[in-house]
Amino acid sequence: MKGPKGKYAWTATVGEKGQIVIPKQARELFGIQPGDTLLILGDDKRGLAIPPQEQFAKLREMIFGAEDET
C-alpha cells in the first residue's frame, strides 16, 4: 500500500548508547552523508523532527536574528 506522494515512514532501532541508524533509503533521499550534523527538534506532544539541512540557516536566523557581516 502506497502512502501520499512525498510522504515516507521508516523504522529505526535505538542502540544501547542511544544511537539510531537512519535507514539507507532516507539517507539517500535527503542526501545525508557520514559526518553530517543533524538538528533534532522535540515537542512533548508532537514528537521528534529532523529538518533538512538547508533549513538550518533559516532556523538559526529565526532564533538568533540575522548575522552581522561587518
PQR file of N, CA, C, O and H, with PARSE charges and radii, in Angstrom:
ATOM      1  N   MET A   1       0.841  -1.186   0.000 -0.4000 1.5000
ATOM      2  CA  MET A   1       0.000   0.000   0.000 -0.0000 2.0000
ATOM      3  C   MET A   1       0.880   1.240   0.000  0.5500 1.7000
ATOM      4  O   MET A   1       1.763   1.379   0.846 -0.5500 1.4000
ATOM      5  N   LYS A   2       0.645   2.126  -0.931 -0.4000 1.5000
ATOM      6  CA  LYS A   2       1.439   3.349  -1.023 -0.0000 2.0000
ATOM      7  C   LYS A   2       0.789   4.471  -0.226  0.5500 1.7000
ATOM      8  O   LYS A   2      -0.434   4.559  -0.124 -0.5500 1.4000
ATOM      9  H   LYS A   2      -0.073   2.013  -1.618  0.4000 1.0000
ATOM     10  N   GLY A   3       1.643   5.332   0.339 -0.4000 1.5000
ATOM     11  CA  GLY A   3       1.157   6.493   1.073 -0.0000 2.0000
ATOM     12  C   GLY A   3       1.053   7.685   0.142  0.5500 1.7000
ATOM     13  O   GLY A   3       1.280   7.555  -1.061 -0.5500 1.4000
ATOM     14  H   GLY A   3       2.637   5.260   0.256  0.4000 1.0000
ATOM     15  N   PRO A   4       0.711   8.850   0.687 -0.5600 1.5000
ATOM     16  CA  PRO A   4       0.627  10.068  -0.117  0.2800 2.0000
ATOM     17  C   PRO A   4       1.979  10.413  -0.735  0.5500 1.7000
ATOM     18  O   PRO A   4       3.024  10.140  -0.143 -0.5500 1.4000
ATOM     19  N   LYS A   5       1.960  11.006  -1.911 -0.4000 1.5000
ATOM     20  CA  LYS A   5       3.196  11.383  -2.601 -0.0000 2.0000
ATOM     21  C   LYS A   5       4.034  12.317  -1.736  0.5500 1.7000
ATOM     22  O   LYS A   5       3.525  13.283  -1.168 -0.5500 1.4000
ATOM     23  H   LYS A   5       1.112  11.228  -2.392  0.4000 1.0000
ATOM     24  N   GLY A   6       5.320  12.014  -1.645 -0.4000 1.5000
ATOM     25  CA  GLY A   6       6.235  12.840  -0.867 -0.0000 2.0000
ATOM     26  C   GLY A   6       6.228  12.557   0.626  0.5500 1.7000
ATOM     27  O   GLY A   6       6.935  13.226   1.380 -0.5500 1.4000
ATOM     28  H   GLY A   6       5.733  11.229  -2.107  0.4000 1.0000
ATOM     29  N   LYS A   7       5.456  11.594   1.063 -0.4000 1.5000
ATOM     30  CA  LYS A   7       5.396  11.228   2.486 -0.0000 2.0000
ATOM     31  C   LYS A   7       6.037   9.857   2.660  0.5500 1.7000
ATOM     32  O   LYS A   7       5.799   8.953   1.860 -0.5500 1.4000
ATOM     33  H   LYS A   7       4.882  11.051   0.451  0.4000 1.0000
ATOM     34  N   TYR A   8       6.848   9.700   3.703 -0.4000 1.5000
ATOM     35  CA  TYR A   8       7.594   8.469   3.915 -0.0000 2.0000
ATOM     36  C   TYR A   8       7.531   8.074   5.379  0.5500 1.7000
ATOM     37  O   TYR A   8       7.286   8.914   6.246 -0.5500 1.4000
ATOM     38  H   TYR A   8       7.041  10.434   4.354  0.4000 1.0000
ATOM     39  N   ALA A   9       7.752   6.809   5.652 -0.4000 1.5000
ATOM     40  CA  ALA A   9       7.856   6.323   7.031 -0.0000 2.0000
ATOM     41  C   ALA A   9       8.894   5.213   7.061  0.5500 1.7000
ATOM     42  O   ALA A   9       8.903   4.339   6.193 -0.5500 1.4000
ATOM     43  H   ALA A   9       7.951   6.127   4.948  0.4000 1.0000
ATOM     44  N   TRP A  10       9.763   5.248   8.054 -0.4000 1.5000
ATOM     45  CA  TRP A  10      10.773   4.220   8.263 -0.0000 2.0000
ATOM     46  C   TRP A  10      10.791   3.882   9.738  0.5500 1.7000
ATOM     47  O   TRP A  10      10.208   4.590  10.559 -0.5500 1.4000
ATOM     48  H   TRP A  10       9.756   5.958   8.759  0.4000 1.0000
ATOM     49  N   THR A  11      11.460   2.802  10.064 -0.4000 1.5000
ATOM     50  CA  THR A  11      11.696   2.483  11.468 -0.0000 2.0000
ATOM     51  C   THR A  11      13.198   2.496  11.715  0.5500 1.7000
ATOM     52  O   THR A  11      13.989   2.260  10.802 -0.5500 1.4000
ATOM     53  H   THR A  11      11.934   2.226   9.398  0.4000 1.0000
ATOM     54  N   ALA A  12      13.581   2.770  12.945 -0.4000 1.5000
ATOM     55  CA  ALA A  12      14.984   2.743  13.348 -0.0000 2.0000
ATOM     56  C   ALA A  12      15.044   2.154  14.753  0.5500 1.7000
ATOM     57  O   ALA A  12      14.148   2.379  15.566 -0.5500 1.4000
ATOM     58  H   ALA A  12      12.938   2.962  13.687  0.4000 1.0000
ATOM     59  N   THR A  13      16.093   1.407  15.029 -0.4000 1.5000
ATOM     60  CA  THR A  13      16.279   0.807  16.343 -0.0000 2.0000
ATOM     61  C   THR A  13      17.261   1.651  17.143  0.5500 1.7000
ATOM     62  O   THR A  13      18.294   2.073  16.624 -0.5500 1.4000
ATOM     63  H   THR A  13      16.821   1.225  14.368  0.4000 1.0000
ATOM     64  N   VAL A  14      16.941   1.890  18.391 -0.4000 1.5000
ATOM     65  CA  VAL A  14      17.825   2.640  19.275 -0.0000 2.0000
ATOM     66  C   VAL A  14      18.761   1.652  19.948  0.5500 1.7000
ATOM     67  O   VAL A  14      18.317   0.686  20.569 -0.5500 1.4000
ATOM     68  H   VAL A  14      16.101   1.547  18.813  0.4000 1.0000
ATOM     69  N   GLY A  15      20.075   1.900  19.819 -0.4000 1.5000
ATOM     70  CA  GLY A  15      21.071   1.034  20.434 -0.0000 2.0000
ATOM     71  C   GLY A  15      21.264   1.345  21.908  0.5500 1.7000
ATOM     72  O   GLY A  15      20.640   2.260  22.444 -0.5500 1.4000
ATOM     73  H   GLY A  15      20.435   2.685  19.314  0.4000 1.0000
ATOM     74  N   GLU A  16      22.130   0.580  22.559 -0.4000 1.5000
ATOM     75  CA  GLU A  16      22.385   0.737  23.989 -0.0000 2.0000
ATOM     76  C   GLU A  16      22.898   2.124  24.355  0.5500 1.7000
ATOM     77  O   GLU A  16      22.646   2.601  25.462 -0.5500 1.4000
ATOM     78  H   GLU A  16      22.636  -0.164  22.123  0.4000 1.0000
ATOM     79  N   LYS A  17      23.612   2.777  23.446 -0.4000 1.5000
ATOM     80  CA  LYS A  17      24.165   4.106  23.705 -0.0000 2.0000
ATOM     81  C   LYS A  17      23.222   5.221  23.238  0.5500 1.7000
ATOM     82  O   LYS A  17      23.615   6.388  23.204 -0.5500 1.4000
ATOM     83  H   LYS A  17      23.817   2.390  22.547  0.4000 1.0000
ATOM     84  N   GLY A  18      21.987   4.871  22.878 -0.4000 1.5000
ATOM     85  CA  GLY A  18      21.019   5.873  22.442 -0.0000 2.0000
ATOM     86  C   GLY A  18      21.170   6.277  20.985  0.5500 1.7000
ATOM     87  O   GLY A  18      20.543   7.240  20.541 -0.5500 1.4000
ATOM     88  H   GLY A  18      21.668   3.924  22.905  0.4000 1.0000
ATOM     89  N   GLN A  19      21.985   5.561  20.245 -0.4000 1.5000
ATOM     90  CA  GLN A  19      22.216   5.897  18.840 -0.0000 2.0000
ATOM     91  C   GLN A  19      21.182   5.218  17.955  0.5500 1.7000
ATOM     92  O   GLN A  19      20.728   4.109  18.236 -0.5500 1.4000
ATOM     93  H   GLN A  19      22.494   4.779  20.605  0.4000 1.0000
ATOM     94  N   ILE A  20      20.819   5.913  16.871 -0.4000 1.5000
ATOM     95  CA  ILE A  20      19.943   5.312  15.875 -0.0000 2.0000
ATOM     96  C   ILE A  20      20.654   5.310  14.530  0.5500 1.7000
ATOM     97  O   ILE A  20      21.530   6.137  14.275 -0.5500 1.4000
ATOM     98  H   ILE A  20      21.188   6.814  16.642  0.4000 1.0000
ATOM     99  N   VAL A  21      20.271   4.385  13.687 -0.4000 1.5000
ATOM    100  CA  VAL A  21      20.789   4.341  12.326 -0.0000 2.0000
ATOM    101  C   VAL A  21      19.672   4.830  11.419  0.5500 1.7000
ATOM    102  O   VAL A  21      18.574   4.274  11.421 -0.5500 1.4000
ATOM    103  H   VAL A  21      19.560   3.714  13.895  0.4000 1.0000
ATOM    104  N   ILE A  22      19.951   5.861  10.650 -0.4000 1.5000
ATOM    105  CA  ILE A  22      18.968   6.369   9.696 -0.0000 2.0000
ATOM    106  C   ILE A  22      18.950   5.406   8.512  0.5500 1.7000
ATOM    107  O   ILE A  22      20.000   5.113   7.941 -0.5500 1.4000
ATOM    108  H   ILE A  22      20.843   6.313  10.648  0.4000 1.0000
ATOM    109  N   PRO A  23      17.777   4.913   8.137 -0.5600 1.5000
ATOM    110  CA  PRO A  23      17.705   3.951   7.041  0.2800 2.0000
ATOM    111  C   PRO A  23      18.341   4.470   5.753  0.5500 1.7000
ATOM    112  O   PRO A  23      18.256   5.658   5.442 -0.5500 1.4000
ATOM    113  N   LYS A  24      18.976   3.568   5.012 -0.4000 1.5000
ATOM    114  CA  LYS A  24      19.700   3.922   3.792 -0.0000 2.0000
ATOM    115  C   LYS A  24      18.830   4.705   2.819  0.5500 1.7000
ATOM    116  O   LYS A  24      19.286   5.701   2.257 -0.5500 1.4000
ATOM    117  H   LYS A  24      19.045   2.603   5.264  0.4000 1.0000
ATOM    118  N   GLN A  25      17.594   4.281   2.609 -0.4000 1.5000
ATOM    119  CA  GLN A  25      16.711   4.979   1.673 -0.0000 2.0000
ATOM    120  C   GLN A  25      16.500   6.428   2.114  0.5500 1.7000
ATOM    121  O   GLN A  25      16.475   7.328   1.274 -0.5500 1.4000
ATOM    122  H   GLN A  25      17.224   3.473   3.066  0.4000 1.0000
ATOM    123  N   ALA A  26      16.350   6.661   3.402 -0.4000 1.5000
ATOM    124  CA  ALA A  26      16.165   8.021   3.913 -0.0000 2.0000
ATOM    125  C   ALA A  26      17.440   8.844   3.729  0.5500 1.7000
ATOM    126  O   ALA A  26      17.375  10.007   3.331 -0.5500 1.4000
ATOM    127  H   ALA A  26      16.370   5.930   4.084  0.4000 1.0000
ATOM    128  N   ARG A  27      18.605   8.240   4.019 -0.4000 1.5000
ATOM    129  CA  ARG A  27      19.879   8.957   3.837 -0.0000 2.0000
ATOM    130  C   ARG A  27      20.060   9.361   2.386  0.5500 1.7000
ATOM    131  O   ARG A  27      20.462  10.488   2.097 -0.5500 1.4000
ATOM    132  H   ARG A  27      18.657   7.295   4.342  0.4000 1.0000
ATOM    133  N   GLU A  28      19.765   8.445   1.472 -0.4000 1.5000
ATOM    134  CA  GLU A  28      19.914   8.746   0.044 -0.0000 2.0000
ATOM    135  C   GLU A  28      18.919   9.810  -0.402  0.5500 1.7000
ATOM    136  O   GLU A  28      19.285  10.736  -1.126 -0.5500 1.4000
ATOM    137  H   GLU A  28      19.439   7.529   1.707  0.4000 1.0000
ATOM    138  N   LEU A  29      17.671   9.687   0.019 -0.4000 1.5000
ATOM    139  CA  LEU A  29      16.623  10.634  -0.373 -0.0000 2.0000
ATOM    140  C   LEU A  29      16.950  12.053   0.073  0.5500 1.7000
ATOM    141  O   LEU A  29      16.714  13.012  -0.663 -0.5500 1.4000
ATOM    142  H   LEU A  29      17.373   8.935   0.607  0.4000 1.0000
ATOM    143  N   PHE A  30      17.495  12.183   1.286 -0.4000 1.5000
ATOM    144  CA  PHE A  30      17.755  13.504   1.844 -0.0000 2.0000
ATOM    145  C   PHE A  30      19.225  13.908   1.800  0.5500 1.7000
ATOM    146  O   PHE A  30      19.605  14.927   2.378 -0.5500 1.4000
ATOM    147  H   PHE A  30      17.686  11.405   1.884  0.4000 1.0000
ATOM    148  N   GLY A  31      20.054  13.119   1.119 -0.4000 1.5000
ATOM    149  CA  GLY A  31      21.458  13.480   0.932 -0.0000 2.0000
ATOM    150  C   GLY A  31      22.264  13.534   2.213  0.5500 1.7000
ATOM    151  O   GLY A  31      23.169  14.359   2.338 -0.5500 1.4000
ATOM    152  H   GLY A  31      19.746  12.291   0.650  0.4000 1.0000
ATOM    153  N   ILE A  32      21.956  12.679   3.158 -0.4000 1.5000
ATOM    154  CA  ILE A  32      22.675  12.653   4.435 -0.0000 2.0000
ATOM    155  C   ILE A  32      23.933  11.809   4.266  0.5500 1.7000
ATOM    156  O   ILE A  32      23.870  10.644   3.874 -0.5500 1.4000
ATOM    157  H   ILE A  32      21.220  12.009   3.057  0.4000 1.0000
ATOM    158  N   GLN A  33      25.075  12.419   4.568 -0.4000 1.5000
ATOM    159  CA  GLN A  33      26.374  11.777   4.395 -0.0000 2.0000
ATOM    160  C   GLN A  33      27.046  11.564   5.758  0.5500 1.7000
ATOM    161  O   GLN A  33      26.733  12.267   6.719 -0.5500 1.4000
ATOM    162  H   GLN A  33      25.127  13.366   4.885  0.4000 1.0000
ATOM    163  N   PRO A  34      27.973  10.591   5.843 -0.5600 1.5000
ATOM    164  CA  PRO A  34      28.722  10.417   7.096  0.2800 2.0000
ATOM    165  C   PRO A  34      29.400  11.729   7.494  0.5500 1.7000
ATOM    166  O   PRO A  34      29.982  12.412   6.652 -0.5500 1.4000
ATOM    167  N   GLY A  35      29.324  12.070   8.759 -0.4000 1.5000
ATOM    168  CA  GLY A  35      29.930  13.301   9.256 -0.0000 2.0000
ATOM    169  C   GLY A  35      28.992  14.492   9.243  0.5500 1.7000
ATOM    170  O   GLY A  35      29.313  15.521   9.837 -0.5500 1.4000
ATOM    171  H   GLY A  35      28.851  11.515   9.443  0.4000 1.0000
ATOM    172  N   ASP A  36      27.832  14.389   8.580 -0.4000 1.5000
ATOM    173  CA  ASP A  36      26.866  15.486   8.579 -0.0000 2.0000
ATOM    174  C   ASP A  36      26.343  15.709   9.993  0.5500 1.7000
ATOM    175  O   ASP A  36      26.264  14.778  10.795 -0.5500 1.4000
ATOM    176  H   ASP A  36      27.571  13.553   8.097  0.4000 1.0000
ATOM    177  N   THR A  37      25.993  16.945  10.281 -0.4000 1.5000
ATOM    178  CA  THR A  37      25.373  17.289  11.549 -0.0000 2.0000
ATOM    179  C   THR A  37      23.876  17.449  11.309  0.5500 1.7000
ATOM    180  O   THR A  37      23.455  18.144  10.385 -0.5500 1.4000
ATOM    181  H   THR A  37      26.057  17.701   9.629  0.4000 1.0000
ATOM    182  N   LEU A  38      23.085  16.803  12.147 -0.4000 1.5000
ATOM    183  CA  LEU A  38      21.637  16.886  12.031 -0.0000 2.0000
ATOM    184  C   LEU A  38      21.072  17.616  13.231  0.5500 1.7000
ATOM    185  O   LEU A  38      21.543  17.438  14.355 -0.5500 1.4000
ATOM    186  H   LEU A  38      23.428  16.239  12.898  0.4000 1.0000
ATOM    187  N   LEU A  39      20.073  18.431  12.995 -0.4000 1.5000
ATOM    188  CA  LEU A  39      19.373  19.133  14.058 -0.0000 2.0000
ATOM    189  C   LEU A  39      18.133  18.318  14.395  0.5500 1.7000
ATOM    190  O   LEU A  39      17.329  18.014  13.513 -0.5500 1.4000
ATOM    191  H   LEU A  39      19.691  18.576  12.083  0.4000 1.0000
ATOM    192  N   ILE A  40      17.974  17.963  15.665 -0.4000 1.5000
ATOM    193  CA  ILE A  40      16.822  17.181  16.094 -0.0000 2.0000
ATOM    194  C   ILE A  40      15.982  18.070  17.006  0.5500 1.7000
ATOM    195  O   ILE A  40      16.453  18.538  18.042 -0.5500 1.4000
ATOM    196  H   ILE A  40      18.626  18.210  16.381  0.4000 1.0000
ATOM    197  N   LEU A  41      14.738  18.293  16.607 -0.4000 1.5000
ATOM    198  CA  LEU A  41      13.819  19.116  17.379 -0.0000 2.0000
ATOM    199  C   LEU A  41      12.837  18.199  18.094  0.5500 1.7000
ATOM    200  O   LEU A  41      12.451  17.160  17.558 -0.5500 1.4000
ATOM    201  H   LEU A  41      14.355  17.912  15.766  0.4000 1.0000
ATOM    202  N   GLY A  42      12.438  18.574  19.286 -0.4000 1.5000
ATOM    203  CA  GLY A  42      11.497  17.754  20.041 -0.0000 2.0000
ATOM    204  C   GLY A  42      10.354  18.575  20.594  0.5500 1.7000
ATOM    205  O   GLY A  42      10.522  19.731  20.980 -0.5500 1.4000
ATOM    206  H   GLY A  42      12.751  19.417  19.721  0.4000 1.0000
ATOM    207  N   ASP A  43       9.184  17.953  20.625 -0.4000 1.5000
ATOM    208  CA  ASP A  43       7.986  18.560  21.178 -0.0000 2.0000
ATOM    209  C   ASP A  43       7.276  17.471  21.985  0.5500 1.7000
ATOM    210  O   ASP A  43       7.058  16.369  21.481 -0.5500 1.4000
ATOM    211  H   ASP A  43       9.047  17.014  20.311  0.4000 1.0000
ATOM    212  N   ASP A  44       6.919  17.774  23.228 -0.4000 1.5000
ATOM    213  CA  ASP A  44       6.277  16.780  24.097 -0.0000 2.0000
ATOM    214  C   ASP A  44       5.046  16.142  23.462  0.5500 1.7000
ATOM    215  O   ASP A  44       4.789  14.955  23.664 -0.5500 1.4000
ATOM    216  H   ASP A  44       7.096  18.668  23.637  0.4000 1.0000
ATOM    217  N   LYS A  45       4.292  16.912  22.703 -0.4000 1.5000
ATOM    218  CA  LYS A  45       3.049  16.403  22.137 -0.0000 2.0000
ATOM    219  C   LYS A  45       3.198  15.882  20.714  0.5500 1.7000
ATOM    220  O   LYS A  45       2.499  14.947  20.325 -0.5500 1.4000
ATOM    221  H   LYS A  45       4.501  17.876  22.539  0.4000 1.0000
ATOM    222  N   ARG A  46       4.112  16.481  19.922 -0.4000 1.5000
ATOM    223  CA  ARG A  46       4.211  16.125  18.506 -0.0000 2.0000
ATOM    224  C   ARG A  46       5.363  15.182  18.199  0.5500 1.7000
ATOM    225  O   ARG A  46       5.405  14.607  17.112 -0.5500 1.4000
ATOM    226  H   ARG A  46       4.680  17.240  20.239  0.4000 1.0000
ATOM    227  N   GLY A  47       6.299  15.006  19.125 -0.4000 1.5000
ATOM    228  CA  GLY A  47       7.397  14.075  18.916 -0.0000 2.0000
ATOM    229  C   GLY A  47       8.652  14.744  18.394  0.5500 1.7000
ATOM    230  O   GLY A  47       8.882  15.930  18.634 -0.5500 1.4000
ATOM    231  H   GLY A  47       6.265  15.474  20.008  0.4000 1.0000
ATOM    232  N   LEU A  48       9.465  13.974  17.675 -0.4000 1.5000
ATOM    233  CA  LEU A  48      10.755  14.438  17.159 -0.0000 2.0000
ATOM    234  C   LEU A  48      10.648  14.809  15.688  0.5500 1.7000
ATOM    235  O   LEU A  48       9.826  14.265  14.950 -0.5500 1.4000
ATOM    236  H   LEU A  48       9.278  13.011  17.480  0.4000 1.0000
ATOM    237  N   ALA A  49      11.493  15.746  15.277 -0.4000 1.5000
ATOM    238  CA  ALA A  49      11.581  16.132  13.867 -0.0000 2.0000
ATOM    239  C   ALA A  49      13.047  16.373  13.529  0.5500 1.7000
ATOM    240  O   ALA A  49      13.798  16.909  14.344 -0.5500 1.4000
ATOM    241  H   ALA A  49      12.160  16.188  15.876  0.4000 1.0000
ATOM    242  N   ILE A  50      13.444  15.983  12.346 -0.4000 1.5000
ATOM    243  CA  ILE A  50      14.795  16.243  11.844 -0.0000 2.0000
ATOM    244  C   ILE A  50      14.626  17.038  10.552  0.5500 1.7000
ATOM    245  O   ILE A  50      14.400  16.456   9.491 -0.5500 1.4000
ATOM    246  H   ILE A  50      12.834  15.548  11.683  0.4000 1.0000
ATOM    247  N   PRO A  51      14.734  18.371  10.634 -0.5600 1.5000
ATOM    248  CA  PRO A  51      14.534  19.180   9.433  0.2800 2.0000
ATOM    249  C   PRO A  51      15.701  19.039   8.462  0.5500 1.7000
ATOM    250  O   PRO A  51      16.807  18.689   8.875 -0.5500 1.4000
ATOM    251  N   PRO A  52      15.467  19.310   7.155 -0.5600 1.5000
ATOM    252  CA  PRO A  52      16.541  19.245   6.164  0.2800 2.0000
ATOM    253  C   PRO A  52      17.632  20.265   6.474  0.5500 1.7000
ATOM    254  O   PRO A  52      17.367  21.310   7.068 -0.5500 1.4000
ATOM    255  N   GLN A  53      18.861  19.953   6.065 -0.4000 1.5000
ATOM    256  CA  GLN A  53      19.999  20.827   6.353 -0.0000 2.0000
ATOM    257  C   GLN A  53      19.818  22.242   5.818  0.5500 1.7000
ATOM    258  O   GLN A  53      20.274  23.196   6.449 -0.5500 1.4000
ATOM    259  H   GLN A  53      19.076  19.104   5.583  0.4000 1.0000
ATOM    260  N   GLU A  54      19.164  22.400   4.671 -0.4000 1.5000
ATOM    261  CA  GLU A  54      19.006  23.745   4.113 -0.0000 2.0000
ATOM    262  C   GLU A  54      18.124  24.629   4.991  0.5500 1.7000
ATOM    263  O   GLU A  54      18.068  25.842   4.786 -0.5500 1.4000
ATOM    264  H   GLU A  54      18.794  21.625   4.159  0.4000 1.0000
ATOM    265  N   GLN A  55      17.440  24.038   5.962 -0.4000 1.5000
ATOM    266  CA  GLN A  55      16.619  24.813   6.885 -0.0000 2.0000
ATOM    267  C   GLN A  55      17.428  25.359   8.066  0.5500 1.7000
ATOM    268  O   GLN A  55      16.931  26.216   8.796 -0.5500 1.4000
ATOM    269  H   GLN A  55      17.486  23.053   6.128  0.4000 1.0000
ATOM    270  N   PHE A  56      18.665  24.882   8.269 -0.4000 1.5000
ATOM    271  CA  PHE A  56      19.485  25.319   9.402 -0.0000 2.0000
ATOM    272  C   PHE A  56      19.628  26.838   9.446  0.5500 1.7000
ATOM    273  O   PHE A  56      19.397  27.451  10.488 -0.5500 1.4000
ATOM    274  H   PHE A  56      19.069  24.186   7.675  0.4000 1.0000
ATOM    275  N   ALA A  57      20.005  27.447   8.329 -0.4000 1.5000
ATOM    276  CA  ALA A  57      20.231  28.895   8.296 -0.0000 2.0000
ATOM    277  C   ALA A  57      18.951  29.649   8.642  0.5500 1.7000
ATOM    278  O   ALA A  57      18.991  30.632   9.382 -0.5500 1.4000
ATOM    279  H   ALA A  57      20.192  26.949   7.482  0.4000 1.0000
ATOM    280  N   LYS A  58      17.827  29.199   8.116 -0.4000 1.5000
ATOM    281  CA  LYS A  58      16.554  29.862   8.413 -0.0000 2.0000
ATOM    282  C   LYS A  58      16.215  29.737   9.887  0.5500 1.7000
ATOM    283  O   LYS A  58      15.782  30.705  10.512 -0.5500 1.4000
ATOM    284  H   LYS A  58      17.794  28.400   7.515  0.4000 1.0000
ATOM    285  N   LEU A  59      16.409  28.551  10.444 -0.4000 1.5000
ATOM    286  CA  LEU A  59      16.123  28.351  11.862 -0.0000 2.0000
ATOM    287  C   LEU A  59      17.056  29.185  12.733  0.5500 1.7000
ATOM    288  O   LEU A  59      16.619  29.800  13.706 -0.5500 1.4000
ATOM    289  H   LEU A  59      16.761  27.765   9.936  0.4000 1.0000
ATOM    290  N   ARG A  60      18.344  29.206  12.384 -0.4000 1.5000
ATOM    291  CA  ARG A  60      19.311  29.998  13.145 -0.0000 2.0000
ATOM    292  C   ARG A  60      18.919  31.466  13.131  0.5500 1.7000
ATOM    293  O   ARG A  60      18.981  32.138  14.161 -0.5500 1.4000
ATOM    294  H   ARG A  60      18.699  28.706  11.594  0.4000 1.0000
ATOM    295  N   GLU A  61      18.515  31.968  11.963 -0.4000 1.5000
ATOM    296  CA  GLU A  61      18.128  33.374  11.845 -0.0000 2.0000
ATOM    297  C   GLU A  61      16.872  33.661  12.667  0.5500 1.7000
ATOM    298  O   GLU A  61      16.765  34.718  13.288 -0.5500 1.4000
ATOM    299  H   GLU A  61      18.466  31.422  11.126  0.4000 1.0000
ATOM    300  N   MET A  62      15.932  32.733  12.673 -0.4000 1.5000
ATOM    301  CA  MET A  62      14.716  32.917  13.469 -0.0000 2.0000
ATOM    302  C   MET A  62      15.046  32.992  14.957  0.5500 1.7000
ATOM    303  O   MET A  62      14.447  33.775  15.695 -0.5500 1.4000
ATOM    304  H   MET A  62      16.018  31.875  12.168  0.4000 1.0000
ATOM    305  N   ILE A  63      15.998  32.177  15.390 -0.4000 1.5000
ATOM    306  CA  ILE A  63      16.345  32.116  16.809 -0.0000 2.0000
ATOM    307  C   ILE A  63      17.261  33.273  17.224  0.5500 1.7000
ATOM    308  O   ILE A  63      17.021  33.938  18.232 -0.5500 1.4000
ATOM    309  H   ILE A  63      16.485  31.542  14.791  0.4000 1.0000
ATOM    310  N   PHE A  64      18.314  33.502  16.428 -0.4000 1.5000
ATOM    311  CA  PHE A  64      19.338  34.467  16.829 -0.0000 2.0000
ATOM    312  C   PHE A  64      19.296  35.775  16.054  0.5500 1.7000
ATOM    313  O   PHE A  64      20.032  36.700  16.400 -0.5500 1.4000
ATOM    314  H   PHE A  64      18.508  32.962  15.609  0.4000 1.0000
ATOM    315  N   GLY A  65      18.471  35.893  15.026 -0.4000 1.5000
ATOM    316  CA  GLY A  65      18.429  37.080  14.192 -0.0000 2.0000
ATOM    317  C   GLY A  65      19.447  36.994  13.083  0.5500 1.7000
ATOM    318  O   GLY A  65      20.265  36.074  13.057 -0.5500 1.4000
ATOM    319  H   GLY A  65      17.874  35.142  14.746  0.4000 1.0000
ATOM    320  N   ALA A  66      19.408  37.944  12.162 -0.4000 1.5000
ATOM    321  CA  ALA A  66      20.322  37.963  11.031 -0.0000 2.0000
ATOM    322  C   ALA A  66      21.756  38.162  11.503  0.5500 1.7000
ATOM    323  O   ALA A  66      22.011  38.905  12.450 -0.5500 1.4000
ATOM    324  H   ALA A  66      18.744  38.692  12.183  0.4000 1.0000
ATOM    325  N   GLU A  67      22.703  37.479  10.823 -0.4000 1.5000
ATOM    326  CA  GLU A  67      24.117  37.639  11.173 -0.0000 2.0000
ATOM    327  C   GLU A  67      24.627  38.996  10.727  0.5500 1.7000
ATOM    328  O   GLU A  67      24.245  39.489   9.666 -0.5500 1.4000
ATOM    329  H   GLU A  67      22.496  36.875  10.054  0.4000 1.0000
ATOM    330  N   ASP A  68      25.473  39.591  11.519 -0.4000 1.5000
ATOM    331  CA  ASP A  68      26.116  40.843  11.171 -0.0000 2.0000
ATOM    332  C   ASP A  68      27.380  40.526  10.408  0.5500 1.7000
ATOM    333  O   ASP A  68      28.317  39.964  10.975 -0.5500 1.4000
ATOM    334  H   ASP A  68      25.783  39.190  12.382  0.4000 1.0000
ATOM    335  N   GLU A  69      27.429  40.879   9.113 -0.4000 1.5000
ATOM    336  CA  GLU A  69      28.562  40.512   8.274 -0.0000 2.0000
ATOM    337  C   GLU A  69      29.574  41.632   8.130  0.5500 1.7000
ATOM    338  O   GLU A  69      30.259  41.706   7.110 -0.5500 1.4000
ATOM    339  H   GLU A  69      26.668  41.335   8.653  0.4000 1.0000
ATOM    340  N   THR A  70      29.692  42.511   9.125 -0.4000 1.5000
ATOM    341  CA  THR A  70      30.677  43.596   9.045 -0.0000 2.0000
ATOM    342  C   THR A  70      31.975  43.205   9.652  0.5500 1.7000
ATOM    343  O   THR A  70      32.914  44.001   9.669 -0.5500 1.4000
ATOM    344  H   THR A  70      29.136  42.451   9.954  0.4000 1.0000
TER
END
